[in-house]
């Protein structure tokens, strides 16, 4: 067995999981060797199994026997020099889909030109203060718009079930190459955090610039240059024209004016299922207690992260589920206009807030918005979302500049009564008691109520008076899909237009959007000129 390398899985009690000697002894037992023969151990995957009262940690380890384990190469990203004949690829939006599309363009020899309606991450951070302190939304620079997209300042959660969509590990390595913590390469539920992600995003931008790409901020697209069913570029609000050989539309699902622009040009779009509901907030110790099977008054072990949960059921052929659960997190105002209230969740890398929050949403199918289609057509789903967001504004007090959210204790929501008072919350702009049970359509309310009752059996007292509902969570995904050909990934009617990411209806989070960015950019033909490089 001399000079051998192994990859193996071991399970250790939580208290021993970070103990190097305990790991070596467990490895020696599996390999039936003396622990002294183990010359190197590297962690490849770390996950916590809290299904039973005794919490265990599952570890996948790479092990060297009788010789040292070679060092892992540090993740790096690079691209060749651009040819003078490189294709110009416009990328509309600097979220994960747009940024990763730009990186792939450079790898393949195309020149990416990113147009982002919002500001760079540093300037964008300052524009969040008026939302929190004054309730004033800066409409092109907020929690949704700006460098990095919605994920930059609302969580940076990387866990995805989209492993069949592409190379998830490649996304993680590129992020680490740009400053993300190496821990995301091994964690079962990787998370960067809203305090760290802005710097990662800025480093991604710098790589794009260093390798010949362009990034333009406060460049809001207002027109499409289309001739003979082929897009040749775009115009922006400040009067500039950007010609291009191809255009990737990666705007995210809150850029509703882009949908309207496409609708006005009669460019084909399709209805798509989406989800709406609330943010539900609990004290984090309550979630810890339930998920880690703690005794009354027992504190969470220091090696345990703030506990998370995932809940899902189906009622009347519609999903009801938790969404974007943020342990040790905060609820933030995610509106993109001043006549709206929208709530979302985020966590810092430490996940040390005393609160846990999650979306609590139900699926909305085309049949649920059929009454809006005669008036709004393909924009019916958008109209549905906007109606809820405006009703939340009114229910929150309807101040001209204010992001006070309507709220209700979960038990009162089930009972159908306004809460006499509200518990403490992480939502900084403030709350106003409101009859949330009256603000959604009766079938939607019925589904969420039934789902809450089922979830209350899985996590006892999940829907108690200590749980708080805030309205509304409406931006879970796009209510539209911009179709594309399965092979070329171009729009079926407009040549050289490549719908991409969450806004086009092909992703649902940072990683899946980044994967779609890689996929779409890889589909764009490039000049294979070997000279002039």
C-alpha positions as CSV (number, residue, x, y, z in Angstrom):
1,X,0.0,0.0,0.0
2,X,3.1,2.2,-0.1
3,X,2.8,5.5,-1.9
4,X,-1.0,5.4,-2.4
5,X,-3.7,8.1,-2.5
6,X,-7.2,7.5,-1.4
7,X,-10.5,9.4,-1.3
8,X,-12.8,8.2,1.4
9,X,-15.8,9.2,3.4
10,X,-15.9,9.1,7.2
11,X,-18.4,10.1,9.8
12,X,-17.4,11.6,13.1
13,X,-19.4,13.0,16.1
14,X,-19.6,16.8,16.0
15,X,-17.2,17.2,18.9
16,X,-14.4,15.3,17.1
17,X,-15.0,16.5,13.6
18,X,-12.3,19.2,13.6
19,X,-9.8,17.0,15.6
20,X,-6.9,16.0,13.3
21,X,-6.0,13.0,15.4
22,X,-9.6,11.8,15.4
23,X,-9.7,12.1,11.6
24,X,-6.5,10.1,11.3
25,X,-7.7,7.4,13.5
26,X,-10.9,7.0,11.6
27,X,-9.0,6.9,8.3
28,X,-6.6,4.3,9.7
29,X,-9.6,2.2,10.7
30,X,-11.1,2.3,7.3
31,X,-7.8,1.5,5.5
32,X,-6.7,-1.0,8.2
33,X,-3.3,0.7,8.6
34,X,-1.4,2.4,11.4
35,X,-2.2,6.1,11.8
36,X,1.5,6.9,11.5
37,X,1.5,5.9,7.8
38,X,-0.9,8.7,7.0
39,X,1.2,11.5,5.6
40,X,-1.4,13.9,4.4
41,X,-5.2,14.6,4.7
42,X,-7.2,17.2,2.8
43,X,-10.9,18.0,3.2
44,X,-12.9,17.6,0.0
45,X,-16.5,17.9,1.4
46,X,-18.0,18.8,4.7
47,X,-21.6,18.3,5.6
48,X,-23.6,18.2,8.9
49,X,-26.1,15.4,9.5
50,X,-28.5,16.7,12.2
51,X,-31.4,14.3,11.5
52,X,-30.8,12.5,14.8
53,X,-30.3,13.9,18.3
54,X,-26.6,13.0,18.1
55,X,-25.3,15.4,15.4
56,X,-22.7,13.9,13.1
57,X,-20.4,15.3,10.5
58,X,-19.8,13.6,7.2
59,X,-16.3,14.2,5.7
60,X,-14.9,13.3,2.4
61,X,-11.1,13.3,2.6
62,X,-8.2,12.8,0.3
63,X,-5.5,10.8,2.0
64,X,-1.9,10.1,1.3
65,X,-0.3,7.0,2.7
66,X,3.5,6.7,3.1
67,X,4.3,9.9,1.2
68,X,3.2,13.5,1.3
69,X,0.0,14.8,-0.4
70,X,0.9,17.3,-3.1
71,X,-0.3,20.8,-2.7
72,X,-3.5,21.8,-4.5
73,X,-2.9,24.4,-7.2
74,X,-4.5,27.7,-6.2
75,X,-7.5,28.4,-8.4
76,X,-6.7,31.0,-11.1
77,X,-8.6,32.4,-14.0
78,X,-7.1,33.6,-17.2
79,X,-7.9,34.1,-20.9
80,X,-5.9,34.5,-24.1
81,X,-5.2,37.9,-25.6
82,X,-8.1,39.1,-27.9
83,X,-7.7,39.2,-31.6
84,X,-8.2,42.5,-33.4
85,X,-11.0,40.6,-35.2
86,X,-12.7,39.5,-32.0
87,X,-16.5,39.5,-32.1
88,X,-18.2,42.2,-30.0
89,X,-20.7,40.6,-27.7
90,X,-23.0,43.0,-25.8
91,X,-24.0,41.7,-22.4
92,X,-27.0,43.5,-20.8
93,X,-26.7,43.1,-17.1
94,X,-23.8,42.6,-14.7
95,X,-25.3,40.0,-12.5
96,X,-23.8,36.5,-12.2
97,X,-25.2,35.4,-15.6
98,X,-23.6,38.5,-17.3
99,X,-20.3,38.4,-15.5
100,X,-19.7,34.7,-16.1
101,X,-20.9,35.1,-19.7
102,X,-18.2,37.8,-20.1
103,X,-15.5,35.5,-18.7
104,X,-16.4,32.7,-21.1
105,X,-16.5,35.2,-24.0
106,X,-12.9,36.1,-23.2
107,X,-11.9,32.5,-22.9
108,X,-13.3,31.8,-26.3
109,X,-11.8,34.9,-28.0
110,X,-14.9,37.1,-28.1
111,X,-14.9,40.7,-26.7
112,X,-17.6,41.2,-24.0
113,X,-19.1,44.6,-23.5
114,X,-21.2,44.7,-20.3
115,X,-23.9,47.4,-20.0
116,X,-25.3,47.7,-16.4
117,X,-28.1,50.1,-15.6
118,X,-26.9,50.4,-12.0
119,X,-23.6,51.5,-10.3
120,X,-20.5,49.6,-9.4
121,X,-20.5,47.7,-6.1
122,X,-18.8,50.4,-4.1
123,X,-21.0,53.2,-5.2
124,X,-24.1,51.0,-5.0
125,X,-23.5,50.3,-1.3
126,X,-24.0,54.0,-0.5
127,X,-27.4,54.0,-2.3
128,X,-28.7,51.3,0.1
129,X,-28.6,53.8,3.0
130,X,-31.5,55.9,1.8
131,X,-33.6,52.8,1.4
132,X,-33.0,51.7,4.9
133,X,-33.0,55.1,6.7
134,X,-35.4,57.2,4.7
135,X,-37.4,54.6,2.7
136,X,-36.3,56.2,-0.5
137,X,-35.6,53.9,-3.4
138,X,-33.1,55.0,-6.0
139,X,-34.7,53.2,-8.9
140,X,-31.6,52.1,-10.8
141,X,-29.3,51.5,-7.8
142,X,-30.8,49.3,-5.0
143,X,-30.8,45.8,-3.7
144,X,-31.8,44.5,-7.2
145,X,-29.9,46.7,-9.6
146,X,-26.2,47.2,-9.9
147,X,-22.9,45.3,-10.2
148,X,-23.3,41.7,-9.2
149,X,-27.1,41.7,-9.4
150,X,-29.5,41.0,-6.6
151,X,-27.2,38.5,-4.9
152,X,-24.4,41.0,-4.2
153,X,-26.2,42.6,-1.2
154,X,-28.8,40.0,-0.5
155,X,-27.0,37.0,0.7
156,X,-24.5,35.4,-1.7
157,X,-25.9,31.9,-1.1
158,X,-24.4,29.4,-3.5
159,X,-26.1,26.2,-2.7
160,X,-27.8,24.8,-5.8
161,X,-29.6,21.7,-7.0
162,X,-28.7,22.6,-10.6
163,X,-25.8,20.2,-10.8
164,X,-27.1,18.8,-14.1
165,X,-27.0,22.2,-15.8
166,X,-23.2,22.4,-15.9
167,X,-19.9,22.5,-14.0
168,X,-20.8,23.8,-10.6
169,X,-17.3,23.2,-9.3
170,X,-15.9,25.4,-12.0
171,X,-18.2,28.3,-10.8
172,X,-16.8,27.8,-7.3
173,X,-13.2,27.7,-8.4
174,X,-13.6,30.9,-10.4
175,X,-15.1,32.6,-7.4
176,X,-12.3,31.5,-5.2
177,X,-9.8,32.8,-7.8
178,X,-11.5,36.1,-7.3
179,X,-11.3,36.3,-3.6
180,X,-14.2,34.1,-2.3
181,X,-13.2,31.9,0.7
182,X,-11.8,28.5,-0.2
183,X,-14.4,27.0,2.2
184,X,-17.0,27.2,-0.6
185,X,-15.1,24.4,-2.4
186,X,-15.8,21.9,0.4
187,X,-19.0,23.0,2.2
188,X,-22.2,21.1,1.3
189,X,-24.1,24.4,1.5
190,X,-21.6,27.0,0.4
191,X,-22.2,30.7,1.2
192,X,-20.1,33.8,0.7
193,X,-22.2,36.4,2.4
194,X,-23.2,40.0,1.5
195,X,-20.2,41.5,3.3
196,X,-17.7,39.5,1.2
197,X,-19.4,39.1,-2.2
198,X,-19.0,42.8,-3.3
199,X,-15.2,42.5,-3.3
200,X,-15.5,39.2,-5.3
201,X,-17.7,40.9,-7.8
202,X,-15.3,43.8,-8.2
203,X,-12.4,41.3,-8.8
204,X,-14.5,39.6,-11.5
205,X,-15.0,42.9,-13.2
206,X,-11.2,43.7,-13.0
207,X,-10.4,40.4,-14.7
208,X,-12.8,41.3,-17.5
209,X,-11.2,44.7,-17.9
210,X,-7.7,43.3,-17.7
211,X,-8.3,40.8,-20.5
212,X,-9.8,43.3,-23.0
213,X,-13.5,43.4,-22.0
214,X,-15.5,46.6,-21.3
215,X,-17.9,47.3,-18.4
216,X,-20.2,50.4,-18.6
217,X,-22.2,51.4,-15.5
218,X,-25.3,53.6,-15.5
219,X,-25.9,52.4,-19.0
220,X,-29.6,51.6,-19.0
221,X,-30.8,50.0,-22.2
222,X,-33.8,51.7,-23.7
223,X,-33.8,50.6,-27.3
224,X,-33.0,47.6,-29.5
225,X,-31.3,48.0,-32.9
226,X,-33.1,45.3,-34.9
227,X,-32.9,45.0,-38.7
228,X,-34.3,42.1,-40.8
229,X,-35.0,40.1,-37.7
230,X,-31.5,40.4,-36.5
231,X,-30.2,42.4,-33.5
232,X,-27.3,44.7,-34.3
233,X,-26.9,46.5,-31.0
234,X,-28.7,48.6,-28.4
235,X,-29.2,52.2,-27.4
236,X,-29.0,53.5,-23.9
237,X,-30.9,56.2,-21.9
238,X,-28.0,58.7,-22.3
239,X,-28.3,58.5,-26.1
240,X,-25.4,56.2,-26.9
241,X,-25.4,53.4,-29.4
242,X,-23.6,50.1,-28.8
243,X,-23.2,48.0,-32.0
244,X,-22.5,44.4,-31.6
245,X,-22.2,41.0,-33.4
246,X,-24.3,39.3,-30.7
247,X,-26.3,40.4,-27.7
248,X,-26.8,38.4,-24.5
249,X,-29.8,39.5,-22.5
250,X,-29.0,38.9,-18.9
251,X,-31.0,41.6,-17.1
252,X,-32.4,39.7,-14.1
253,X,-36.1,39.3,-13.3
254,X,-36.6,42.8,-11.9
255,X,-35.8,44.7,-15.1
256,X,-39.5,45.0,-16.0
257,X,-38.9,47.8,-18.5
258,X,-36.9,45.3,-20.6
259,X,-39.9,43.0,-20.8
260,X,-42.0,45.9,-21.8
261,X,-39.5,46.9,-24.4
262,X,-39.7,43.4,-25.9
263,X,-43.5,43.4,-25.7
264,X,-43.7,46.7,-27.5
265,X,-41.5,45.3,-30.3
266,X,-43.8,42.2,-30.4
267,X,-40.8,40.0,-29.6
268,X,-42.0,36.6,-28.6
269,X,-42.2,35.8,-24.8
270,X,-44.0,33.1,-22.9
271,X,-45.8,32.9,-19.6
272,X,-43.9,31.0,-16.9
273,X,-44.8,29.8,-13.4
274,X,-43.4,31.9,-10.6
275,X,-44.0,32.1,-6.8
276,X,-45.2,34.8,-4.4
277,X,-45.8,35.0,-0.7
278,X,-44.1,36.3,2.4
279,X,-40.9,36.5,4.4
280,X,-41.4,34.5,7.6
281,X,-39.0,35.3,10.5
282,X,-38.2,33.4,13.6
283,X,-35.7,33.9,16.4
284,X,-32.6,31.9,15.3
285,X,-32.4,30.1,18.6
286,X,-35.9,28.7,17.9
287,X,-34.7,27.2,14.6
288,X,-31.5,25.9,16.2
289,X,-33.5,24.3,19.0
290,X,-35.8,22.5,16.5
291,X,-33.2,21.5,13.9
292,X,-30.5,20.4,16.3
293,X,-32.8,18.7,18.8
294,X,-31.5,20.9,21.6
295,X,-32.7,20.6,25.2
296,X,-34.7,23.5,26.7
297,X,-32.2,26.3,27.3
298,X,-29.3,24.5,25.6
299,X,-27.1,26.7,23.4
300,X,-26.0,25.7,20.0
301,X,-22.6,24.0,19.9
302,X,-19.8,26.4,18.7
303,X,-19.0,24.0,15.8
304,X,-22.6,24.2,14.5
305,X,-23.6,26.9,12.1
306,X,-26.9,28.8,12.5
307,X,-29.5,26.1,11.6
308,X,-31.4,26.2,8.3
309,X,-34.5,24.4,7.1
310,X,-36.2,23.5,3.8
311,X,-39.9,22.9,3.7
312,X,-42.1,22.0,0.7
313,X,-45.5,20.5,0.0
314,X,-48.1,20.5,-2.8
315,X,-51.6,21.8,-2.3
316,X,-54.3,21.9,-5.0
317,X,-51.6,21.0,-7.6
318,X,-49.6,24.1,-6.6
319,X,-46.3,24.1,-4.7
320,X,-46.0,25.8,-1.3
321,X,-42.4,26.0,0.0
322,X,-39.7,27.8,1.8
323,X,-37.4,29.9,-0.5
324,X,-34.0,31.4,0.0
325,X,-33.8,30.5,3.7
326,X,-31.3,32.8,5.5
327,X,-30.0,31.5,8.9
328,X,-28.7,34.2,11.1
329,X,-29.9,36.7,8.6
330,X,-31.8,39.9,7.9
331,X,-34.8,40.9,6.0
332,X,-34.2,43.8,3.5
333,X,-36.3,46.1,1.4
334,X,-35.9,45.0,-2.2
335,X,-38.3,47.3,-4.1
336,X,-37.1,49.0,-7.3
337,X,-39.7,51.8,-7.3
338,X,-41.1,54.1,-4.5
339,X,-44.7,52.9,-4.9
340,X,-43.7,49.3,-3.9
341,X,-42.9,47.3,-0.9
342,X,-40.9,44.1,-1.6
343,X,-39.0,42.1,1.0
344,X,-36.1,39.7,0.6
345,X,-33.6,38.0,2.9
346,X,-29.8,38.1,3.3
347,X,-27.0,36.9,5.6
348,X,-23.5,38.1,6.3
349,X,-20.7,35.5,6.1
350,X,-20.8,35.1,9.9
351,X,-24.6,34.4,9.9
352,X,-24.7,35.8,13.4
353,X,-28.0,37.8,13.4
354,X,-30.4,36.7,16.2
355,X,-33.0,36.0,13.5
356,X,-33.7,33.5,10.8
357,X,-35.9,34.3,7.8
358,X,-37.1,32.5,4.7
359,X,-39.5,33.1,1.9
360,X,-42.8,31.3,2.4
361,X,-44.3,31.2,-1.1
362,X,-46.7,29.4,-3.3
363,X,-46.6,28.7,-7.1
364,X,-48.5,30.9,-9.4
365,X,-49.4,29.3,-12.8
366,X,-50.8,30.9,-15.9
367,X,-54.3,29.9,-14.8
368,X,-54.0,32.0,-11.6
369,X,-53.5,35.1,-13.7
370,X,-55.9,34.3,-16.5
371,X,-58.2,37.2,-15.5
372,X,-55.3,39.7,-16.2
373,X,-54.3,38.4,-19.6
374,X,-57.1,40.1,-21.6
375,X,-55.8,43.5,-20.4
376,X,-52.1,42.9,-19.9
377,X,-51.3,40.1,-22.3
378,X,-47.9,38.6,-21.8
379,X,-47.2,41.2,-19.0
380,X,-50.0,39.7,-16.9
381,X,-47.6,38.1,-14.4
382,X,-45.7,41.4,-14.0
383,X,-49.1,43.2,-13.4
384,X,-49.9,40.6,-10.8
385,X,-46.6,41.1,-9.0
386,X,-46.9,44.9,-9.2
387,X,-50.4,44.9,-7.8
388,X,-49.2,43.0,-4.7
389,X,-46.3,45.3,-4.2
390,X,-48.5,48.4,-4.4
391,X,-51.0,46.9,-2.0
392,X,-48.1,46.2,0.4
393,X,-47.1,49.9,0.2
394,X,-50.7,50.9,1.1
395,X,-50.9,48.4,3.9
396,X,-47.6,49.6,5.3
397,X,-48.9,53.1,5.7
398,X,-48.4,54.5,2.1
399,X,-45.8,57.1,2.9
400,X,-44.4,58.8,-0.2
401,X,-40.9,57.8,0.9
402,X,-41.1,54.8,3.2
403,X,-40.4,51.1,3.1
404,X,-42.5,50.2,6.2
405,X,-43.7,46.7,5.5
406,X,-47.1,45.2,6.4
407,X,-46.7,42.4,8.9
408,X,-48.7,39.9,10.9
409,X,-47.9,37.2,13.5
410,X,-48.2,33.8,11.8
411,X,-50.8,32.6,14.3
412,X,-52.9,35.7,13.6
413,X,-52.6,35.0,9.9
414,X,-54.0,31.6,10.4
415,X,-56.8,32.9,12.6
416,X,-57.6,35.7,10.2
417,X,-57.1,38.7,12.5
418,X,-54.8,41.7,12.7
419,X,-52.0,41.4,15.2
420,X,-52.4,43.7,18.2
421,X,-48.6,44.0,18.4
422,X,-45.6,42.7,16.5
423,X,-42.4,40.9,17.7
424,X,-38.9,42.3,17.2
425,X,-37.6,42.0,13.7
426,X,-34.4,42.3,11.7
427,X,-36.3,44.5,9.1
428,X,-34.8,48.0,9.7
429,X,-37.3,50.3,7.9
430,X,-40.1,49.2,10.3
431,X,-43.4,47.3,10.3
432,X,-47.1,48.1,10.4
433,X,-49.7,45.6,11.6
434,X,-51.9,44.6,8.6
435,X,-54.4,42.0,7.5
436,X,-52.1,40.1,5.2
437,X,-54.7,37.3,5.0
438,X,-57.0,39.7,3.1
439,X,-54.4,41.1,0.6
440,X,-53.9,37.9,-1.4
441,X,-56.5,36.1,-3.5
442,X,-58.5,33.6,-1.5
443,X,-57.1,30.5,-3.2
444,X,-53.5,31.8,-2.6
445,X,-54.2,32.5,1.0
446,X,-55.8,29.1,1.5
447,X,-52.8,27.3,0.0
448,X,-50.3,29.2,2.2
449,X,-52.4,28.7,5.3
450,X,-52.7,24.9,4.6
451,X,-48.9,24.8,3.9
452,X,-48.2,26.6,7.2
453,X,-50.2,24.1,9.1
454,X,-48.4,21.2,7.6
455,X,-45.0,22.8,8.2
456,X,-46.0,23.5,11.8
457,X,-46.1,19.7,12.3
458,X,-42.6,19.3,10.8
459,X,-41.2,22.1,12.9
460,X,-43.3,22.4,16.0
461,X,-44.6,26.0,16.5
462,X,-43.3,27.1,13.2
463,X,-46.6,29.0,12.7
464,X,-46.9,30.3,16.3
465,X,-47.4,33.9,17.5
466,X,-43.6,34.2,17.8
467,X,-43.3,33.8,14.0
468,X,-43.6,36.9,11.9
469,X,-44.9,37.3,8.3
470,X,-43.9,40.3,6.2
471,X,-45.4,41.2,2.9
472,X,-44.6,40.6,0.1
473,X,-42.0,38.3,-1.4
474,X,-42.7,38.7,-5.1
475,X,-39.3,38.5,-6.9
476,X,-38.6,34.8,-6.5
477,X,-38.3,34.3,-10.3
478,X,-39.4,35.7,-13.6
479,X,-43.1,35.4,-14.5
480,X,-41.9,35.3,-18.1
481,X,-39.6,33.2,-20.3
482,X,-37.8,34.7,-23.3
483,X,-37.6,31.6,-25.5
484,X,-34.5,30.4,-27.2
485,X,-33.6,27.7,-29.7
486,X,-32.4,24.5,-28.0
487,X,-29.3,24.2,-30.1
488,X,-28.2,27.7,-31.0
489,X,-29.6,29.3,-27.8
490,X,-30.7,32.3,-29.9
491,X,-34.2,33.8,-29.7
492,X,-36.3,31.9,-32.3
493,X,-37.3,35.1,-34.1
494,X,-34.4,37.5,-33.5
495,X,-31.0,36.3,-34.7
496,X,-28.0,37.0,-32.5
497,X,-30.2,37.7,-29.5
498,X,-29.3,35.3,-26.7
499,X,-31.7,35.2,-23.7
500,X,-29.8,34.3,-20.5
501,X,-30.2,33.8,-16.7
502,X,-32.9,34.4,-14.3
503,X,-34.5,37.3,-16.2
504,X,-35.0,35.1,-19.3
505,X,-36.4,32.3,-17.2
506,X,-33.5,29.9,-17.3
507,X,-32.0,30.1,-13.8
508,X,-32.9,30.5,-10.1
509,X,-30.0,31.7,-8.1
510,X,-26.4,32.8,-8.3
511,X,-24.9,29.5,-9.4
512,X,-27.5,28.5,-11.9
513,X,-27.4,32.0,-13.4
514,X,-23.6,31.8,-13.7
515,X,-23.9,28.4,-15.3
516,X,-26.3,29.7,-17.8
517,X,-24.0,32.6,-18.5
518,X,-21.2,30.1,-19.4
519,X,-23.6,28.0,-21.5
520,X,-24.9,30.9,-23.5
521,X,-21.5,32.5,-24.1
522,X,-20.2,29.1,-25.2
523,X,-22.9,29.0,-27.9
524,X,-21.8,32.2,-29.6
525,X,-19.6,31.5,-32.6
526,X,-16.2,33.1,-32.5
527,X,-13.5,34.0,-35.0
528,X,-10.9,31.3,-35.0
529,X,-8.2,33.6,-36.3
530,X,-4.8,32.3,-35.2
531,X,-2.9,35.5,-36.0
532,X,-3.1,39.1,-34.6
533,X,-3.1,37.8,-31.1
